[in-house]
Amino acid sequence: MNTDDRKKLIFFIILGFLFLHAAYGIGTKSTIFPSLIFPGFSTSAKFVDKVELNALNMYAIENKNTFVLLDKDEFFSNIYYKYVNFLTKSIILHESGGPKKAASASAKKSFQEYAVKQLKQLYPNKKFDGILIVEGKKIYDIASNSADANIIDKHETYVWFTNDTQ
């Protein structure tokens, strides 16, 4: 085997690997190796000092001036937790002047009825006027492993109960 034959063989082997990689994705799972050698090639999140996380707090409003912080796990205890974000985002969108549709109006009424029922279970001796949903971002400090208690870029949404739902 002479040098030209060896060059052709190596060329065809490389060409074959490139074809297999392009056609079947062989070798796509081995992206960890370049990231160990060259961290800039990594697709993982970069470590930074502080990270912004989404935050959502809910308060029950009593006498239009007293706020009671609600525990989301207790308040949404009989709803699958993966639907809680969708539900709260839908209510925020509806209350913020989004498109008013009959379906969203009935969803709002259903949420009001659900909220009144849950609040009566959690606080049987209190009568609430509505719910305040505060959505925003919290700053999490990786070095100290703690989150800031204050919510920044917050958006407040009030959901007032009507006489029909109470």
Buried (B, 14 or more C-beta within 10 A) or exposed (E): EEEEEEEEEEEEEEEEEEEEEEEEEEEEEEEEEEEEEEEEEEEEEEEEEEBEEEBBBBBBBBEEEEBBEBEBEEBBEEEEEEEBEEBBEBBBEBBEEEEEEEEBEEBBEEBBBBBBEBBBEBBEEEEBBBBBBBBBBBBBEEEEEEEBEEBEEEEBBEBEBEEEBE
